[in-house]
Amino acid sequence: MSDAIRIFAEHAADYHGLRKHLVPGLDAFYSTAAELLALRTGPVERVLDLGAGTGMFSAYVADRHPGAELVLLDGAEPMLAQARGLLAPREVSLVVADLRDPLPAGPFDAVISALAIHHLDDRDKRELNARVLAALRPGGVFVNAEQVRGPTEWLEHRQHEGWLNACRRAGADEQELAGALERMTADRHTDAETQLRWLREAGFADVDCFYKRWHFAVMAGWRPER
């Protein structure tokens, strides 16, 4: 078990609630990400959630696409247990696996991920992009709602301070912030522009960043129709 999986398994019971204090603008972040699934015409019938955690992103998607089949993948089984409860009585498929493992069989209309891929190193991030593209149907979308590094050291510092202040205004106490900073020791952040370039190099089209606040960004790209 990786350090990241172990840490999040230990915090599964309280992690959903913590996000409300630790993701400034949480509703805008997740809502923007979920709305991207409907930008192209056609039904959203099958969605894969990578690093699904407690199922928060899937819940936003389920709200907008009640007929979609949801497949949630995460390395921490206690997290997926929380997700099952959050999404009940809706039936969902749960897969206990690491993001480096083979993906569930596609095709999917959308592959989504929130605050998970930053646990991979850069090589594994790029390799995952290629596997996601192969799992999507033509025209399908990959939405990565992610924690990103500032493009310069100065911006990284300003971004970090801005995030801390926004969390305090949202109600986070110093103990919650200390716990978040401890969990972040397992993170391997990459700036948004580099990740957008990697998506284009992997073969995604119409790649863009659709939301950015401090180090939270929503990036997406579509598998070309042809």
ABEGO torsion letter per residue (X at the ends): XBAAAAAAAAAAAAAAAAAAAABBGAAAAAAAAAAAAAABBEBBABBBBBGAEAGAAAAAAAAABAABBBBBBBABAAAAAAAAAAAOABBBBBBBBBAABBBBBOBBABBBBBGAAAABBAAAAAAAAAAAAAABBBGBBBBBBBBBBBABAAAAAAAAAAAAAAAAAAGBBAAAAAAAAAAAAABBBBBAAAAAAAAAAAGBBGBBBABBBEABBBBBBBBBAX
